[in-house]
Amino acid sequence: MGTKRTRALYKAKGYADSWIEKRMRGIEVRETLTNEWKNREIKEEKEYAILTAEISRATFGMTPSEYIKFKNLKREKVVNRFPQKKII
């Protein structure tokens, strides 16, 4: 999705400009990370899921799946639910 469109979607959902900026930076960092994984020949979706889960566990103390269960969330991007200061 394009950067302008993504920003507009977050704005329409009522997110603060400061949150949107942090989120967009997080997206950029994630893209850099996944590009590095591609360069190191990580190819399978399962491998990405394992790496992501371990980063989440080290950062937040639980995997995305554990967080969804803990918060009793329906299917949505988990990162949009984490506290602001923990995203970046």
Order of alpha helices (4+ residues) and beta strands (2+ residues): alpha-alpha-alpha-alpha-alpha
